[in-house]
């Protein structure tokens, strides 16, 4: 009876305690964010490249999480720091990916589009399969923890998701070749989408295993997901352009409504794709590209400045919080350290797979490129080195804990955690030294696009005007490809831009300076 009398009092007190715990948890998160931004500014100001901002944020999370783990912190407070993959995928990732597409300047991206697609789609597929096969063979030879083949491919897919935020920030500070930057940036954007599409496809194959049709099913499912997601993203982007063109919102007293609608469209695209069982990442990426190219010019000048600053701010906060969030959760989670061999050989296997990805794809690309467009070996090495793993791999590995039974997911999660920490801290901290050793520092990254894409030491071809034609078939094919690209540019300028925007198509926003990082430098059209 005494217990029955006490329990109502406890139930009345619990909401207050939960609110207090929530307040303390959020307070700690804000403090860590402030510390990360201040520390990042100090490091950048003193040009201390051995501890980039992302690495500093991860370290702060690891330290605070380690202190909380050894202290007698209440469980209710710790609950506010648990890394929930749903929170990551639905709230933190969308602004980062949208900003990647929104900040994308067309000239460096599309000048290298064939190479970027080859590295991001073909290369990621190669890296996933090579990693999966090596892990499977390692299990058969009793070198590593033995996993079923499909689960090895799932691990290969999730660990192939690169996150070079740290590397790109160093590229920005030191200044590197515009073409190299475009390759690293473009690959990282499409690579995330490719990796998550592959992972989800493999997971679907595992749950509906039909041994004879697995490979065919993987290809079909992936194409369905990727093409469907891209189509939905482009469709939402074009719809938003038409809305802002004809709705007449670009007047002073409707600017708040204009900005609110613009901010909502990316999330609409992301949730539409997720609701249809497609990839929200692919969808919101292409929504960002289309909205920047068409919708953005339909906004008023004040709204352009606001949305540029808003997405810059929100993506910067999300990126920093992701690394803090990840570091804290790594320190707090239960890990399975009994399979050290699996971790060691996984690191070796992903290094081999990354090399097969970069050098194999670069070889194929150079086969069809003329001499003045070939990707130099030093750029290939920089691209290979920049393949560190980050939040995407961590979130997918955390999801694998729920997707895979019998401790397999826990083993994959622990291995991924170790790989993420090692690559972010070691590769991130040594990127500056690597760039200097490869002599790719100061290759004209800070110049304008018009300057850096004409006759520099990079590999963007000069305009095809006929004088350089040698008559061989390969150059003729490249010339035809360039003409088709030029015809698409003409189609965009003469038909798409006038139809979807209030401009005549003569303005060219491609001559703005190239963005300097994934967080970027965004300017409105004044």
TAZI-V225305 format. One record per residue. RES is the residue in one small letter. BURIAL is b if it has 24 or more other ideal C-beta (glycine too) atoms within 12 Angstrom, else e. D_FIRST is the distance of its C-alpha to the first C-alpha in Angstrom with 1 decimal. Layout:
BEGIN
((RES,BURIAL,D_FIRST) (RES,BURIAL,D_FIRST))
END
This chain:
BEGIN
((x,e,0.0) (x,e,3.8) (x,e,5.4) (x,e,5.0) (x,e,6.3) (x,e,8.8) (x,e,10.1) (x,e,12.1) (x,e,13.7) (x,e,14.7) (x,e,16.1) (x,e,18.1) (x,e,19.5) (x,e,20.5) (x,e,23.5) (x,e,24.9) (x,e,24.7) (x,e,26.3) (x,e,29.0) (x,e,29.6) (x,e,30.0) (x,e,32.3) (x,e,34.4) (x,e,34.7) (x,b,35.7) (x,e,38.3) (x,e,39.6) (x,b,40.3) (x,b,42.0) (x,e,44.2) (x,e,45.1) (x,b,46.2) (x,b,48.2) (x,e,50.0) (x,b,50.7) (x,b,52.1) (x,b,54.4) (x,e,55.6) (x,b,56.2) (x,b,57.9) (x,e,60.2) (x,e,61.1) (x,b,61.8) (x,b,63.9) (x,e,65.8) (x,e,66.8) (x,e,67.6) (x,e,65.3) (x,b,65.3) (x,e,63.6) (x,b,60.1) (x,b,60.1) (x,b,57.5) (x,b,55.6) (x,b,55.5) (x,b,54.4) (x,b,51.5) (x,b,50.5) (x,b,50.7) (x,b,48.6) (x,b,45.9) (x,b,46.2) (x,e,46.1) (x,b,43.1) (x,b,41.3) (x,e,42.1) (x,e,40.8) (x,b,37.5) (x,e,37.3) (x,e,37.7) (x,e,35.5) (x,e,31.8) (x,b,31.8) (x,e,28.6) (x,e,28.4) (x,e,28.0) (x,b,31.4) (x,b,33.1) (x,e,32.2) (x,b,34.7) (x,b,37.5) (x,b,37.2) (x,b,40.5) (x,e,39.9) (x,b,43.1) (x,e,42.4) (x,e,42.3) (x,b,45.5) (x,b,47.4) (x,e,46.4) (x,e,46.4) (x,b,48.2) (x,b,51.0) (x,b,52.4) (x,b,53.8) (x,b,55.3) (x,b,57.1) (x,b,58.2) (x,b,59.6) (x,b,61.5) (x,b,63.2) (x,b,63.6) (x,b,65.3) (x,b,67.5) (x,b,71.2) (x,b,73.2) (x,b,76.3) (x,b,75.0) (x,b,72.4) (x,b,74.7) (x,b,77.7) (x,b,75.7) (x,b,73.7) (x,b,75.2) (x,b,74.3) (x,b,70.8) (x,b,70.0) (x,b,71.5) (x,b,69.4) (x,b,66.2) (x,b,66.3) (x,b,68.7) (x,b,67.9) (x,b,64.1) (x,b,64.6) (x,b,66.8) (x,b,64.4) (x,b,61.5) (x,b,63.4) (x,b,65.0) (x,b,61.7) (x,b,60.1) (x,b,63.0) (x,b,63.2) (x,b,59.5) (x,b,59.8) (x,e,63.0) (x,b,61.3) (x,b,58.6) (x,e,61.2) (x,e,63.0) (x,e,59.8) (x,e,60.3) (x,b,57.0) (x,b,53.7) (x,e,54.7) (x,b,53.7) (x,b,54.8) (x,b,57.8) (x,b,56.1) (x,b,53.3) (x,b,56.1) (x,b,57.6) (x,b,54.3) (x,b,54.2) (x,b,57.8) (x,b,57.2) (x,b,54.3) (x,b,55.9) (x,b,59.2) (x,b,57.6) (x,b,59.4) (x,b,58.2) (x,b,61.1) (x,b,59.8) (x,b,60.5) (x,b,63.9) (x,b,64.9) (x,b,64.0) (x,b,66.3) (x,b,69.0) (x,b,68.8) (x,b,69.1) (x,b,71.9) (x,b,73.7) (x,b,74.6) (x,b,76.6) (x,b,75.6) (x,b,76.0) (x,b,73.8) (x,b,71.1) (x,b,71.4) (x,b,71.0) (x,b,67.9) (x,b,66.3) (x,b,67.2) (x,b,66.1) (x,b,62.7) (x,b,62.0) (x,b,63.0) (x,b,61.7) (x,b,58.0) (x,b,58.4) (x,b,60.3) (x,b,57.8) (x,b,54.8) (x,b,56.8) (x,b,57.8) (x,b,54.2) (x,b,52.8) (x,b,55.8) (x,b,55.3) (x,b,51.6) (x,b,52.6) (x,b,55.2) (x,b,52.7) (x,e,50.3) (x,e,53.3) (x,e,55.5) (x,e,58.8) (x,e,60.9) (x,e,64.3) (x,e,63.6) (x,e,61.4) (x,e,64.1) (x,e,65.4) (x,e,61.9) (x,b,61.2) (x,e,64.4) (x,e,63.8) (x,b,60.2) (x,b,61.1) (x,b,64.0) (x,b,61.9) (x,b,59.3) (x,b,61.7) (x,e,64.2) (x,b,61.6) (x,b,59.7) (x,b,63.0) (x,b,64.1) (x,b,60.9) (x,b,61.1) (x,b,64.8) (x,b,64.2) (x,b,61.5) (x,b,63.8) (x,b,66.8) (x,b,64.7) (x,b,63.5) (x,b,67.2) (x,e,68.4) (x,b,65.6) (x,b,66.4) (x,b,70.1) (x,e,70.2) (x,e,67.1) (x,e,68.9) (x,b,65.9) (x,b,68.1) (x,e,68.5) (x,e,67.0) (x,e,64.4) (x,e,63.0) (x,e,62.7) (x,e,58.9) (x,e,58.7) (x,b,61.2) (x,b,59.3) (x,e,55.9) (x,b,57.5) (x,b,59.3) (x,b,56.0) (x,e,54.2) (x,b,56.9) (x,b,56.3) (x,b,52.6) (x,b,53.6) (x,b,56.0) (x,b,53.4) (x,b,50.7) (x,b,53.3) (x,b,54.4) (x,b,50.9) (x,e,50.0) (x,e,53.2) (x,e,52.3) (x,b,55.0) (x,b,55.1) (x,b,54.0) (x,b,55.7) (x,b,59.1) (x,b,58.7) (x,b,57.8) (x,b,60.5) (x,b,63.2) (x,b,61.8) (x,b,62.2) (x,b,65.8) (x,b,66.8) (x,b,65.1) (x,b,66.8) (x,b,70.2) (x,b,70.1) (x,b,67.2) (x,b,67.3) (x,b,70.9) (x,b,69.9) (x,b,67.6) (x,b,68.8) (x,e,69.7) (x,e,66.6) (x,b,64.3) (x,b,66.0) (x,e,65.4) (x,b,61.7) (x,b,60.8) (x,b,62.6) (x,e,60.8) (x,b,57.4) (x,b,57.6) (x,b,59.0) (x,e,56.1) (x,b,53.3) (x,b,54.8) (x,b,55.2) (x,b,51.6) (x,b,50.5) (x,b,52.7) (x,b,51.6) (x,b,47.9) (x,b,48.3) (x,b,49.7) (x,b,47.0) (x,b,44.3) (x,b,45.9) (x,b,46.3) (x,b,42.7) (x,b,41.4) (x,b,43.9) (x,b,42.5) (x,b,38.9) (x,b,39.3) (x,e,39.1) (x,b,42.7) (x,b,44.4) (x,e,47.1) (x,e,48.0) (x,b,50.9) (x,e,53.0) (x,e,56.1) (x,b,54.9) (x,b,54.5) (x,e,58.0) (x,b,59.8) (x,b,58.1) (x,b,59.5) (x,e,62.9) (x,b,62.8) (x,b,61.9) (x,b,64.8) (x,b,67.1) (x,b,65.8) (x,b,66.2) (x,b,69.7) (x,b,70.5) (x,b,69.1) (x,b,71.0) (x,b,74.3) (x,b,74.5) (x,b,74.0) (x,b,76.2) (x,b,79.0) (x,e,78.8) (x,b,78.8) (x,b,81.8) (x,e,83.7) (x,e,83.9) (x,b,84.3) (x,b,87.7) (x,e,88.4) (x,e,87.5) (x,b,84.0) (x,b,82.9) (x,b,79.6) (x,b,80.6) (x,e,79.2) (x,b,77.8) (x,b,75.8) (x,b,74.6) (x,b,73.4) (x,b,71.5) (x,b,69.9) (x,b,68.9) (x,b,67.5) (x,b,65.5) (x,b,63.2) (x,b,60.1) (x,b,56.7) (x,b,54.0) (x,b,51.0) (x,b,52.1) (x,b,52.3) (x,b,49.0) (x,b,47.2) (x,b,48.8) (x,b,47.8) (x,b,44.2) (x,b,44.4) (x,b,46.0) (x,b,42.8) (x,e,41.2) (x,b,44.5) (x,b,45.5) (x,e,43.6) (x,e,43.5) (x,e,43.6) (x,b,46.9) (x,b,45.6) (x,b,44.0) (x,b,47.3) (x,b,49.2) (x,b,46.8) (x,b,47.3) (x,b,51.0) (x,b,51.2) (x,b,49.2) (x,b,51.7) (x,b,54.6) (x,b,53.4) (x,b,52.9) (x,b,56.3) (x,b,58.3) (x,b,57.0) (x,b,57.4) (x,b,60.6) (x,b,62.5) (x,b,61.4) (x,b,62.5) (x,b,65.8) (x,b,66.8) (x,b,69.1) (x,e,70.9) (x,b,71.2) (x,b,72.8) (x,e,75.3) (x,e,76.1) (x,b,76.8) (x,e,78.8) (x,b,77.1) (x,b,76.3) (x,e,78.1) (x,b,79.5) (x,b,79.6) (x,b,76.0) (x,e,76.3) (x,b,79.3) (x,e,79.1) (x,b,79.0) (x,e,82.6) (x,e,83.7) (x,b,81.5) (x,b,82.3) (x,e,86.0) (x,e,88.0) (x,b,85.6) (x,b,84.8) (x,b,82.0) (x,b,82.4) (x,b,82.4) (x,b,85.6) (x,e,88.1) (x,e,88.8) (x,e,90.7) (x,e,94.0) (x,e,96.3) (x,e,98.1) (x,e,95.9) (x,e,96.2) (x,e,97.7) (x,e,97.9) (x,e,95.6) (x,e,93.2) (x,e,90.1) (x,e,90.9) (x,e,91.9) (x,e,88.5) (x,b,86.8) (x,b,89.1) (x,e,88.1) (x,e,84.4) (x,b,85.0) (x,e,86.8) (x,e,83.9) (x,e,81.6) (x,e,84.0) (x,e,84.2) (x,e,80.4) (x,b,80.6) (x,e,83.3) (x,e,81.2) (x,b,78.3) (x,b,80.5) (x,e,82.6) (x,e,80.1) (x,e,76.4) (x,b,76.4) (x,e,78.3) (x,e,76.1) (x,b,72.7) (x,b,73.5) (x,b,75.5) (x,b,77.7) (x,e,81.1) (x,e,80.3) (x,e,82.7) (x,e,80.1) (x,e,79.1) (x,b,75.9) (x,b,76.5) (x,e,78.5) (x,b,75.6) (x,b,74.8) (x,b,72.7) (x,b,69.0) (x,b,68.2) (x,b,64.8) (x,b,62.0) (x,b,60.9) (x,b,64.5) (x,e,66.7) (x,b,66.8) (x,b,69.3) (x,e,69.6) (x,b,73.0) (x,e,74.5))
END
